Amino acid sequence: MLSVAVVGSGPSGVYTAQALLRQSSVPDVRVHVLDRLPAPYGLVRYGVAPDHEKIKSLQNSLRAVLEDERVTFVGNVGVGGPDGLSPARLAELYHAVVYCVGASGDRSLEVPGEGLPGSYSATRFVSWYSAHPDVGADSFARDALEARSAVVIGVGNVAVDVARILARGADELRRTDVPRAALGALERSRVREVHIVGRRGPSGARFTTKELRELGALPGARVSVDPAELALDPAYSGAAGPAGAPAPPAVVRRNLEVLRGWAAGGGAVDDASHRTPGDTPGRAPRDASDRASDGAVRRVRLRFFLRPAELLERDERVAGVRFARTAPDGTGGIRDTGAYEDIPAGLVLRAVGYRGVELPGLPFDPVRGTVPHTAGRVLRNGVPSPGEYVAGWIKRGPTGVIGSNLSCAKETVASLLADAPALALRPAADDPLAVLRSWGLRPVEWGGWLAIERAEAELGRSLGRGPVKIPDWPGLLAAARDENR
């Protein structure tokens, strides 16, 4: 029997387990899928927006893999870090270990004022409304959503997700699994204007057309685009793009068509008081979002060719963002124009990308934010390390969509299977779970996860809703221990 540990129960980890089950060269394989959390599914549970029910339904296909009799879910077991198992110790228990730990870090803006209260990573905001137990249930309940205006920096799907949640009415979120503290805070939210801002033009945006269109379908919200900013983009005037350049990709053409429709609807940014000439320093502007407030209606403004230069401060909190105006440089890049614009905001969320985080005990490339490898085999000092593999974002960087993890996992599993004859000669524990318990760990197995599901369903029923997520470690672990509920 070939005993394999997969560290991480998100899509890349489960797809790795699935690829191991479907291969035929090693007829007898046992897979333990480890996760630091007592709940499986990774970013599908804790990263996909709660109103994206179709994408969240991917849990059903992941579940089918984890329920296979050859697979054991082992939750509440961390690897790396001060409280987790070291890779060296984990390697004592299995013939091979595949690390699918994702990219949990956030890229920073690296501008003055980024650390002010009221400035957060979009990942933290997503974790809060997704009930990730590492993020306190009250992280945004006290004052962050008291702002009338919010700025989301970034033009990818995560930026669109968080803007949509801010602009969506709480009544619409009540039918989702948003935890009750987050739902209550969103009900009390005073945010009425959300700016989504990118340093490049719309042809350089990374959101999908489906995500973009969802903004225009929000009840009680109005989307606006500045036609002058769209016109700056060389790809905007026609599908052929600039002279001699290939036509933009289909997704870019579709996005531009959506933005063109919004711009034609009179969505120009007409508030000249937001603009400051040159680089003249000035005090942070007053929160002027009341000028955009019309009762219950929220406004979403998409802005382009604005590079964050500084977060502005008032009363020791963020009060806005100073942006440097950019323009195409004629070679496919952008240049600063020397003009600046201030956008008042009491809440700033940065959504400028993820970054892999070093796992103590594994080699790490700090420039790429990945574990060095060749075809998924971990490299130590340039040489493949027997029994150690990677898949997912920690292997290739935070690129692609959920489905991209399939081919990535298959490549790594192909390498592992090619090494299988030698791996099978390595020592491995007959009962890794028993060893983990002897080391003082308390693994949560599949029955414990099912108990969490039942507890969340009961919580939802008590609130007159569908299942509602448990947002804290004590609650999750207490539910997992009560497997007979």
MIDOGU-926864 format. One record per atom (N, C-alpha, C, CB): residue in one letter; x negated, y, z. Coordinates in pm, whole numbers, plus 50000, padded with zeros to 5 digits. Each point is the difference from the previous one (the first is absolute). Glycine has a CB too. Example, Ala and Ser with C-alpha at 12.3 -4.5 7.8 and 13.67 -1.06 7.14 Angstrom:
2
A486814943150780A500895011950000A499105012050000A501894988350125S498465022249803S499185011950006S500775010950073S498824993749785
END
This chain:
485
M499164988150000M500845011950000M499135012450000M501824987750121L498545022049792L499305012849996L500805009850085L499034995349768S500315010150333S500645009250093S499565014349968S500104982050181V500875026749787V499705013649957V500795009950087V499554992149763A499765018250282A500675011150069A500105011849904A499134992250226V502045013749767V500225012349923V500305011050101V500874987449793V498305022850211V500165010850098V500805011249935V497814994050116G503435007449926G500915010049945G501214993449937G498075015349960S503144988850081S501224993649951S500795009249908S500084986550208G499255023749736G500655008149899G499984992849866G499335020850122P501064986349771P500074993449868P498704993249958P501685016849938S497164989750079S498764993749955S499724987350078S499105022449935G501174977650196G499774988050079G500954988849965G499185014450181V502104988949804V500984989549968V499784994849858V501665010550158Y497994998249750Y499724995349863Y498774991049998Y501035020949907T498004981850180T498844991250010T500434986350051T498515019950043A502334979950060A500514987250051A500794992749891A500105009550233Q500714997949692Q500804993949894Q499114993849892Q501825016750045A497114990549918A499094994649899A499324987450048A499635023149914L500064976250215L499404987950056L500984988349996L498555014250149L502724988649877L501004989450000L500264994649860L501045010350201R498864998649699R500384996149864R498884993249923R501575018950002Q497214981850048Q498904993649928Q500094984950015Q498545020450036S500784972749874S500084985450001S498664993250023S501925001949848S497005006050156S498684993650011S499714995150141S499205014749817V501434991550284V499844995550139V501384995950050V497975015450042P502354971749958P501374995750030P500445002550144P499694983049826D499385017550266D500375001350141D499405012850055D500144974950027V500675035649985V499515012850050V500945005150109V498955005249775R500485000550328R500765005950109R499605014850009R500134977750128V500885031249879V499755014350000V500605006350125V499965000349748H499225006650328H500485008250110H499945014649957H499224982950174V501925024049831V500055014249963V500005008050129V501264995449783L497625011250246L499845007550125L500385014649981L498164984350071D502395021650032D500295014349996D499855005750141D501594997049803R497905015250203R499875006850130R501375003050060R497835010149925L503164992049991L501355003050046L500794987250020L499925022049879P501114978250206P500834988150018P501044998449890P499645002150243A500415007349663A500944999549889A499244999049868A501685013550132P498834978649773P499314998549872P500385010849899P499914975650042Y499545023149838Y500345007649878Y499235012949982Y502224990350019G496975013950076G499115011449978G500725012549952G498244983849949L501275021949939L500565012649951L501414998649946L497705007049947V502734980850021V501384998549957V500955003150116V499304982549830R500305013850291R500825003350118R499695013950052R500094975750060Y498635028149938Y499605012350068Y499535011249907Y499384985850189G500825012649680G499585010449909G501015003749894G497744992350040V503124998249922V501025002949901V501105008250065V499484978749874A500965031850057A501015008950056A501284992250033A499045019449869P501634984050241P501174992250043P501165000649901P499305004350232D500765006149684D501095000949904D499664993349867D500695021350108H498164972049885H499624992349882H500304985350026H498205016849939E503074980050065E500424986750041E499574989249900E501945010550117K498014993149755K499614990049900K498554995850019K501665009649839I497475000150187I498594996550020I499844992550132I499275020249868K501464984150235K499894993250128K500484985549991K500335022050115S500544975149786S500494986349985S498894990549956S502255009049943L496584996550021L498844991649971L499664991250120L499125017549841Q501294986750278Q499774991850119Q500554985949981Q500105020650142N500974978049780N500604986749982N499054990449931N502245010649989S497044994349908S499054991249931S498764997550086S500835008549779L498745001550298L498884997850092L500414990050108L499145023449956R502084977750087R500514991050105R499954985449953R501495018550085A498874979249790A500004986249949A498634993750011A501855006049844V497095001850134V498644994850013V499684997050145V499305013049797L501034996550291L499664998450142L500794988850067L499465024250007E501674971849933E500794989150056E499594986349945E501885016150027D497164983649880D499514987249948D499374992150114D499605010249769E500614976850231E499514991750110E498484999650008E502064986249978R497265017649914R498545000050000R499425013350049R500064983849812V500835025650221V499595013550043V500455002350144V500135008749761T499014997450317T500355003950137T499765014950016T499414977050090F501635030249951F499835014250032F499435001250141F501925006649847V497035001350168V499335001850129V499925015050026V498654978249976G502405027150086G500045014250030G499385003250134G502045001849862N497775011150165N499455004850126N498564995250021N502325000250095V496964998049795V498594996050007V499215009649913V500594975550042G498675033450021G499205009649925G498624994649969G501255018450108V498194986649784V498644996249960V499195012749982V500814978749886G498025021850177G499195012149996G500475009950105G499584996449757G499615013650270G500365009950100G499724995250140G501745008449847P498455000450252P499634996650139P500854988950060P499255023250026D502014975449928D500894990150060D500254988049910D501075018450126G498284981149759G500274989249906G498894989849994G501355015949870L498954973150064L498994989849978L498955005249902L501694981750045S497085014549974S498975003549903S500114990649881S498485008850183P501154995749697P499984991049885P499164987550024P500325019749854A498604981750220A499154988450028A500754989650083A497975014749990R502794990050108R500734990450084R501174993849924R499345013150203L501324994949715L501104994549920L499494989449904L501225021750018A497584980249929A499434990549905A499744986450064A498965019149879E500994980550255E499804987250068E501234990949987E498455011550160L502714994349811L501254992650006L500484994949865L500585013750195Y498924992049695Y500534996849867Y498864997449902Y502035014050046H498314978349850H499024997949893H499735012949923H500754976249981A500275032250006A499865012549926A500945010450058A499354987549790V500265025250199V500835011250046V500105010249887V499314996550243V501905007449724V500235010249898V500545012550070V500464982549818Y498835028650169Y500415012550065Y500845008349904Y497924999750144C503325002849896C500955008049920C500525011250089C500664979849856V498425028550193V500345009650105V500385013849945V498474987650150G501615013949720G500505012549943G499055011750016G502264991750047A498325020249945A499245012550014A500805008950094A498954998249766S500745000950363S500835006450102S499615014450029S500334977850097G498555027049847G499585013750025G500655009849904G497854991450087D502125021449949D500545010549915D498875008949951D502194999450125R497935005249753R499065009949951R500385013650058R499604986949786S499395020750252S500275013250058S499885010749894S499154992250222L501405019649807L499915011349908L498645006850009L502475003450021E496924995750099E498705006550027E500095015049976E498814978849935V502225027350124V500175014549993V500185005250141V501024998849767P498675013950259P500215005750134P501474999050042P498075015749961G502144981450166G501344999650056G500714986749986G500115023549950E499234966649990E500674987349977E500424993150129E498694997749790G500595005050318G500304993650128G501015007350085G497754991149992L502875019549958L500975007550080L501224991650033L499205021149893P501424981350223P501294993650027P501005003449890P499545001150247G501214989049712G500935001949890G499444995249867G500935019150121S497784977149877S499384994549881S499754985150022S498925022449943Y501614969349970Y499934985550017Y499654993349868Y501685001150187S497864986749822S499914991749880S501404994849968S497594993450052A502695005149820A501284994349960A500144985850054A500015014349793T498864978650219T500044986350051T500574999650141T498044994249857R501595015550226R500535000250136R501505002549999R497795008250085F502655000749829F501435002849989F500754987549953F499515024349951V499954968949947V500624987749951V500044989550110V499195005249767S499714993350307S499964990150108S501045003150106S497584996249957W502655016750068W500985004050101W501424996149959W498515018950066Y501894984749812Y501384996649963Y500144985449960Y500325023549926S498544969450059S500054985649973S499834991750126S499105004549775A500795001950342A499954993150130A498724992150021A502454998849994H496435005949951H498744993050027H499675001550148H499185004149763P500524985050307P499825000950146P498775007850043P501144978550014D497905024149895D498835007950037D500325014950007D498574982749894V502575021350052V500395014149998V501165001850097V499235003049758G500635006050336G501045001950101G501335004049940G498245006450158A502834988949903A501345002849949A500325014950002A500704977650080D498615030150005D500285014450011D498965008649930D501134995350215S498074998849697S498905007349938S500455012749929S498834978549975F502355020949964F500485011649926F501315005450058F498884991049796A501525003650319A501315003750053A499995013250075A500514976050015R498335028550031R500005011550089R500065013349925R498714986450160D500345016049749D499965013349942D499685000449851D499335007850220A500124981549723A499575000749861A501175002849906A498154984350053L503005009949975L501145001849912L500825012450035L500064975549969E499395032850120E500615013150027E499695009949889E499824995650245A499185001149671A499635009049890A501145001049900A497574994150031R502575017949911R500995001949895R499434996449863R501075018150136S497624982749850S499364997349873S498864989950021S500615023149915A499284967449993A498964989950006A499254999749867A501344986350165V497355011049843V499184998449881V499454985949999V499405024649997V500794968449892V499424986749979V498925001649894V502184987750062I496595009649975I498875001849908I499694986749935I499065018950140G501114980549729G499804987849925G501164997949903G498704990050191V501035003449697V501054997849901V500014985349957V499795024049920G500234967250179G500164985749976G501324995350059G497504996750000N502734990149995N501264994750050N500175001950150N499944983449816V498965016250260V500115002150144V500485014350028V498164983050043A501305026749884A500445013850017A501485001549970A497715007949939V502744985749953V501425000749965V500854993150106V499405000649756D500114988250297D500744992850105D500245008850122D499014978549919V499915027650133V500165007750123V500835012549975V497814991350084A502055014749798A500845011649968A501464995949993A498105010549874R502174977850069R501384995549989R500614997450138R499474989949777I499755004150313I500524997550134I500295013150071I498704978550011L500435031549973L500235013050062L501245006849943L497545002250038A502744995549833A501115006949934A501294992050002A498345011249856R501594976350184R501204991650001R500775001850131R498854983449849G502425017050142G500825001450119G499904987850090G501545014649873A498524987650258A499874988950095A501154990049986A498805015250157D502384989549801D501134990749984D499684989249898D501585018450059E497664985149839E499644990249898E498974990150052E500505017049823L498684987350274L498984991150055L500574990950109L498285017349948R502924985650099R500574992150109R500254985549957R501065020850091R499144977049779R500244986349953R498704992249980R502085008149890T496784998350133T498714993349986T499514995250136T499455014149799D499334980450205D499454994950125D499125010250072D500084977249902V500055035650065V499235010450070V500244999050150V500145015249797P498824985050286P500214999050145P500815011850051P497844987550022R502855010350090R500965010250044R499345013050042R501474981750073A497325018049983A499355012550039A499685008349877A499044989050203A500475004549691A499705007249876A501285005249936A497974985849966L503075006050034L501275004449942L500555012150075L500474976549927G499445023150207G500465011450078G499225012649970G500704984350178A497985014349807A499175011649968A500335005549863A498194991050146L502045000249757L500355004549866L501385006449998L498584981849904E502325013650182E501315006650011E499865014350051E501064977750043R497995024550048R499805013350057R499045008649918R500454990350224S498985003949670S498995007149922S500525013349947S499004978049938R500165032350068R500345013249947R499355002449864R500235008450234V499084981349713V499335001749872V501055002049891V498054985850076R501825025349851R500935003149893R499305001949866R501485010550169E497204990549833E499265002049876E498744991450004E500915023749976V498904968549919V498854991049991V499245003149871V501204981950134H497535021149879H499145002649885H499104987849977H500045025150044I499974969549835I499084989349960I498955006449910I501804981650018V496955018350023V498995008249934V498834991549952V500665019650143G498924982649731G498854993049944G499005009749942G501454980549951R497285015850054R498955008949951R499874999549848R498814997050215R501704992349725R500004998849854R501405002549946R498084983650010G502055015149858G501305001749937G500854987550008G498985016549850P502244984250099P500914988550011P499504987749925P501865016050021S497344985749873S499504988349929S498974992450083S500415011749784G499044994650321G499064993350088G500644994250124G498295015349917A503034986250096A500704994750117A500054984849993A501375021050017R498714972550099R499964985450005R501334993950043R497595001750051F503465006449957F501284994050036F500624993349877F500345017350181T500524972849846T500724993449893T501275007849968T499074977650070T501465020349810T501205007349959T501194996450088T499145000749765K500944986750276K501114995950087K499975007950131K499974977049898E498865024050163E499895007550126E500355014749976E498224984050084L501315021449806L500265014149971L501495002549984L497765001849890R502904989950034R501435002049976R500814999150129R499714990649771E499835001450323E500744998550126E500135013350073E499194976550018L499815032549965L500115013050063L501215007549948L497525000750028G502734998449842G501125007249941G501344993950035G498515006549818A501494981350237A501254993450036A500365001750147A499564983549820L499645024250255L500285001850143L501255008550019L497544997950053P503454997050020P501185008250026P499655012350083P501424979449989G499095032149972G499795012150079G498625006049989G501654991250152A497575004449747A498655005549983A499855005349857A499074984050175R500165026449811R499745005949869R498514999449972R502005015250021V497644979649862V498604998949960V499675011449904V500044974850031S498825031649988S499595010849912S498554998249958S501655015450109V498054989349771V498664999549944V499735013549935V500114974849961D498675029950051D499635012749939D499644997649853D499185009150223P501614996249682P499694997749858P498615004949961P502425002049952A497105008850111A498685005349966A498904990150038A500865023350033E499324969450077E499004990050040E500024988149905E500225007350239L500974988849716L500084989149904L499325003849869L502134992350106A498085020149852A499465004549871A498485000249999A502055013649968L497324987150150L498544999850006L499424986549958L500115017050182D500684972349835D499494986649973D499934997849849D500984991550217P497835005149730P499884998049855P500954989449945P497645006950021A502714983250063A500874989249952A501465003950001A498344983750084Y501995027749976Y501415003550018Y500655004649870Y499485006350234S499785000649681S500605006049881S500404989849895S498655020150044G500774968049960G500364989749903G499374986850034G500245017349827A500364971850122A499514986650034A498604997449947A502354992150000A497235015549896A498694997449942A498875005250085A501055000949778G499255008350314G498965005450086G499115009549924G500074979450136P498775024749920P499105009349933P499434994149872P499455010050222A500064998549691A499494995749870A498934989350017A500515022649905G499654966650022G499014989350003G500154990450116G498505015549887A502384987550207A500174991350117A501124989949973A499195018450154P500714969749904P501084990249983P501275004650071P498314981649981A502805013049977A501265003350066A499964995450144A501234998149783P499405009450307P500024995750141P500704986550015P499995024050072P499694968650035P500684987350025P501515001850011P497964991750116A502764997449863A501465000750002A500535005350132A500064980949840V499345015050273V500505004650129V499835015150014V499454977850101V499475027749843V499805014550005V501055007049916V497524996750035R502764997949847R501025006349914R501364999750067R498704993249797R501624995750269R501294999350069R500055009950116R500214975849935N498705025050141N499965009550111N500175014349951N498514984450126L500805019149766L500115013549946L501425003049955L497604999049930E503074991050016E501385002149956E500915003150120E499614984549804V500185008250305V500795002850121V499705014150052V499994975450058L498745028149950L499625013350049L500505011049907L497984990050109R502005007449761R500495009849903R501485003050025R498314991849831G502444997650200G501435002150029G500215008350125G500494978349890W498725019250214W500155007950122W499595014649978W499594979450135A499335022449789A499565013749973A501055007649920A497624992450004A503035000949903A501035006549920A501215003850083A499214987249804G500905006650313G501135003250088G499785012350084G500524976250005G498425031349966G499775012550073G499234998150127G502075008549905G496984982150094G499284997050123G498715007550018G501014978249987A498875033749957A498755007450016A499795004250144A500205008149766V498544992050278V499665004850133V499955015249993V498684978950057D502295027850007D500145014449982D499705007950126D501674995349827D497804998150275D499775007050125D498595005949999D501604984750122A498275027649829A498695006149986A499315002350132A500815010849795S499934989150315S499375002550130S499114988450041S501955014050065H498154974549867H499134988750032H498605002249946H501984984849999R497825024749910R498765001149927R499095010650060R501184992549794T497535004450210T499025009950045T498935001249895T500474994950242P499185017249716P499035001649892P498594997150045P501495016949899G497704978350003G498584997850025G499754991250120G499565021849900D499374981050172D499684992250118D500095008650125D498504985349863T502395024650131T500155009050114T500504992350121T500475019149844P498784981350267P500494992950120P501215007150057P497674991850050G503205000550012G501195006250061G500564991150106G500515011849789R500324993650292R500644992250104R500984990249936R499745018850166A500564970749906A500934990149946A501355006649976A498784981450119P501895015449769P501315005949973P501034994950099P499415002249758R501665005650257R501124995350080R500634988149929R500425023250094D500214968049983D500724989049938D501195005849925D499274983650181A500605017349687A501005007049920A501044990649940A498275016949950S501784970750100S500864990449935S501485003150014S498264983350040D502125025550054D501415003750011D500525006049870D499685003850244R499415002149679R500435005849873R500454989249903R498425019050035A501134968649989A500374989049911A501134991650056A497674999649917S502765003850203S501024991850066S501395004549961S498444996050192D502394994749762D501395003449967D500904989350061D499325011749784G500914989850345G500814990450073G499284986950015G502055011149917A498654978050047A499434986750016A499094996149885A502014993750130V497905014649766V499224996549882V498525000950031V501845008249851R497414981650107R498555000250011R499415001949861R500074985150205R498775021349791R499355002349872R498674992649996R501115022549980V498634971249907V498734993349976V499345007249883V500854977450087R497975028149937R499295007549897R498744992249961R500905022150088L498994974549784L498784993649950L499075010749947L501254978849943R497535021650109R499025010149963R498754993449943R500905015450177F498484991049728F498834994449934F498905010549988F501464984049873F497335011350101F498825008549984F499755008750123F500405000149753L499734993650365L499715006750126L499134990850085L502195013049991R496614991550041R499054992150080R499985005150143R498604995349794P501624996050307P499985004750139P498645005450037P501774983450058A498195028849995A498745006350039A499905001750151A499955011849781E501204989550286E499995002650145E501404998150054E498065016249977L502034978250143L501274999850072L500035012050093L500164974649985L500915033150007L500115012550074L500594997650138L500265012549785E499404996150307E500344997850142E500805011750054E497944986350030R503025010750054R500685009950081R500404993450131R500845012649795D498844993750316D500324994750133D499464985950019D502065014150003E496704983749948E499284987450016E500704988249933E499125008950213R501684993849685R500644989649920R499855003549853R501664994950185V498534995149730V499985002849858V501195008849964V498834978149954A500915031949962A501065009249958A500115001049849A499645012950210G499504980249719G500055000549855G498734994549939G501505019750014V498464980349854V498844995149926V499595010749900V500724975850029R498015027449969R499455008749896R499464991349889R499445018150168F501084984049711F499614992349883F499205008849905F502044985450025A496945008749915A499295006349890A500684996049870A497815000150130R502495010049788R500634997149871R498974994049905R501645018950035T498724969949902T499124993549903T500625001049861T499134984250177A500095011649724A500464999949861A499194989649925A500675024650009P499844970349879P499224990449920P498715006449953P502124988649925D496805003350074D498705005449958D499664996849856D499264997850234G501674995849695G499784997049860G499294986949974G499955023949964T499564969650141T499294987249983T500694988650074T497875012749974G503364989650068G500734989850075G499975001950149G499504984849819G499735025050230G499945003050143G500735012950032G497824987950015I501895017650102I500615012650042I498915009350051I502174988350059R498145024449946R499095010250052R500805009450090R498514998449795D500815007750300D500635010250082D500115013049921D499104989350210T502005017849807T500225012449927T499625012350080T501814988849878G497965009650253G499715011450086G501235005650068G498115005149854A503074990150109A501245004550063A500414990250110A500735011449786Y500004993750311Y500444991950113Y501495001850021Y497735001850107E502864988449958E501425000750036E500204993550135E500704999749757D500055006950330D500334994750132D501434994849998D498405015950111I501784972049939I501344994350015I500254997950149I499914988749771P501055018650288P500304998250142P500544986050027P500475024650021A499114969550089A500484986750038A499614997250143A499844991949763G501095002550313G499694995850136G499664985350009G501505017750081L498594975249806L499664985849993L499234997749870L502054993250137V496785000749873V499194996849884V499664985150005V499045023649990L501254969549901L499714985749989L499054998049882L502264993750101R496625000249923R499074997249890R500214985849950R498325016350096A501834982549772A500204987149935A499044999249883A502454998950071V496265001149961V498965000849896V499224987049986V499835024450045G500724964750006G499384987149977G499574992850126G499265008949786Y500524978050199Y499564991450108Y498514996949986Y502314990150017R497165004250088R498594996349998R499814987750088R499295024049960G499894966649992G499694988350079G499215003550125G500034986449792V500195006050314V499335002250128V499114988150030V501935014250084E496894988649965E499054989350030E500564990450104E498115015449944L501744971750031L500374989750095L498724995250065L502074992949865P497735010150264P498744996250064P499704985249980P500345018150169G498444979249787G499604986349975G500004996349854G500904994450220L499725014149695L499954997849856L499175011049936L502264988550003P497045008649888P499295010749929P501015009949943P498094984249943F501475028150037F500945010549956F499265010149916F501414996850206D499235007349685D499465010549914D500725012950036D499464983649812P499895025650263P500695012150046P500365009649888P498804997550212V500535001549675V500315008949887V501294995749932V497555004449966R502574982850006R501194994749933R501124996650097R498534991249822G501135007250306G501024996150097G500464985749982G500725023650009T498384967649947T500344986049975T498924990950056T501275006649793V499034980650212V499024989950038V499284995549873V501394992350201P497285008149795P499284995649881P500334985349969P498145016550050H502084980649822H500384986449963H499674997649854H501824999950173T498244987749789T499974996249860T501124989949978T497485004249981A503504999749938A501184991649974A500664995450130A498954992449786G501035016250317G500644997050126G499094993950104G502044997249874R496784998150087R499054994550098R499285011550071R499684979049858V500405021350275V499345010550078V498504998949982V501875000150167L497505011649810L498545000549983L499355005450126L500265003249752R498804989450300R499175004850111R498575001349948R501504989050177N498025023349825N498675002949944N499894995349856N499024998050229G502105003749698G500004996749858G500224985449968G498535018849973V501634972850128V500154985549980V501384995750049V497494996450026P503234995049897P501314995350047P499904993150136P500714997349763S500205006550327S500034994350135S500934988050001S499525022650104P499994965549924P500854988049994P501245001250088P497964986549953G503205011049987G501244999550077G500665013450023G499084980350106E500385030749841E500595013350023E500445006149867E498555003350204Y502715001349792Y500585005349876Y500855012350032Y500014976849897V500295030849999V500885011750015V500995000449884V498185012950122A502974993249905A501015002349897A500785012650038A500184975149946G500465031049956G500805012050026G499175012649999G501544986150133W498975024249934W499375013249997W498615000150060W502255009850012I497494981950089I498664999950060I499004993949901I501004998050233K499494995449665K499164994349895K499785009749884K500834977450064R500275028949889R499915007949877R500265014950020R500714979849880G499625024350244G500365013850025G501505002049987G497765007249916P502775004150135P501465002350003P500545004049863P499805006750238T500274983649673T500505002649866T501064989849963T497795009949934G503054993849971G501014990849951G501265000050084G498194986249910V502775005850047V501284998550069V500014986650071V501195014749831I499934982150234I500074987650077I499674987949913I501725010450149G498794989549728G499754988649912G498554998349961G502275003249916S496935007550095S498584998949966S499284990250089S500055023449920N500504973850198N499364990950093N500054985549954N500595015850182L500324981249725L500114986249952L498744995549928L502475003049980S497135004549918S498824996249924S498755001050085S501115007649791C498855002250300C498865001650090C499864987750089C500305025049996A500824970250060A499974988250087A499594987649921A501785010350145K498724988549733K499674988249919K498514999249971K502285000949898E497105010550074E498564999949974E499234995250122E500295018949836T500094986550283T499304996050122T500204985250029T500275023150090V500964972049893V500274985950027V499254991249903V502265005950089A497594998349786A499224992349903A498564998450048A501485008349813S497965002550242S498644999150054S499944990450119S499555023549923L501444977650164L500044991450119L500094985349960L501095018550132L499784978549770L500174986149959L498744994649933L502445004149971A496865004649956A498744995549940A498984996450107A500455014549801D499654992050315D499084997450110D500514988950093D499275023849987A501944971149989A500664991050095A499184987750037A502125007849906P497224985550001P499234988050041P498985003150109P500304990949770A499025020650219A499025003650103A500705004950127A498345005949821L502775001350162L500725005250116L500534988750088L500625020449868A499834968950069A500604989050076A498984993150090A501624996649815L497115005550160L498964994250084L499715008450123L499034989849798R501515022450205R499775008750115R500874995550118R499435019349846P500144983450276P500854996450116P501225008950008P497974992050124A503135002449924A501255007650021A500764993750115A500125006649755A500655001650314A500754995050116A501184991549954A499315020350133D500964969049941D501184991949970D501295007650029D498684979550051D501315028750053D501195007650040D499585014350033D501134978950090P498755029649808P499545013850026P500885007650099P499075000049772L502244997550226L500895007250093L499674996550145L501815000249825A497914987350200A499634996050136A498725006950044A501134977949966V497925023449942V498755006850033V500265014850027V498714983649859L502135022750059L500335014150022L500625002150137L500345003049754R500544987850286R500625001450132R498974997850111R502204992149905S496874998950072S498964997650101S499095012250015S500074975549949W499885032949947W499225012350005W500785011650061W498744992249799G502475005150248G500795010250067G500965007649910G498155001950155L501964994249719L500925006749909L501394993950010L498095005349844R502925002350117R501394995350006R500635001449861R500205006650246P499514984149665P500525001249863P501534999849997P497934988849917V502625019349992V501444999749972V500184992149871V500435022650116E500224965949893E500234991949882E501325003649935E498644981450101W501745011049797W501185003549920W501275000450085W498904989649801G501215001550296G501175000450087G500095013050077G499894975350019G498975030150022G500005012950068G500445011249908G498184991850146W501395007849727W500455010149905W501514999149977W497734999449890L502794988450100L501454998549982L500755005750121L499624979549859A499795019150259A500635005850119A500005015349992A499264980050137I499675025849809I499975014649980I501115004149903I497525000550044E502634991949848E501085003149904E501364999750068E498624990249815R501614999850268R501304999250069R500185011750095R499954975149982A499005028650087A500095011350094A500305013049925A498404988550156E501005013249726E500275012149923E501425000249945E497575001149940A502934987250025A501404999249957A500945003350115A499374982749829E500335012350291E500835003050117E499965014950034E499594976850088L499225029149902L499875014350027L500855008049902L497684996550089G502264999849783G500795006949900G501494998950028G498204995849835R502264992250201R501424998250030R500435008850117R499874976649915S499275024750185S500365008250117S500105014749963S498884983550148L500485020549741L500035013949955L500985002249886L497635002250071G503094987349891G500935001149889G499305001049866G501595010950153R497224983149836R499225000549878R499574986049960R499215023250057G500104975749830G499344987549965G498784998350088G500835001649762P498304988750207P498804998150082P499215012950015P499904976349925V499635026350198V499215012050031V498674995450057V502095014150043K496834991249903K498684995550041K499675003750144K499285002149764I500024988750302I499435002650133I498675007249977I501134979450106P498655032649951P498865008149962P498784999350091P501645014549901D498364976650201D498905000550097D499494985950030D500975021050101W497784978449940W499374987250031W500734992350110W497845010049932P502474996250183P500684992250105P501334994149952P498935014750171G501834993149753G501284994949951G499844988549903G500945022750031L498094978449878L499774989349903L499544987250068L499435017249828L499624984250265L499464988150066L501034993650091L497725009749987A503084998650080A501064994350086A501004992249915A499735019050163A500644986549722A500944993049912A499384987149947A501045021949936A497684978450029A499344988249945A499934988850101A498685014549850R501174988850279R499904989650105R501354993550025R498115012550107D502974994349856D501334994650027D500494992549877D500515018850162E498844970249805E500314992749878E501354992850008E497554997249963N503055001650154N501264992850016N501215009149998N498784983050129R501025029949845R501145009350002R500994996449890R498515018350093
END
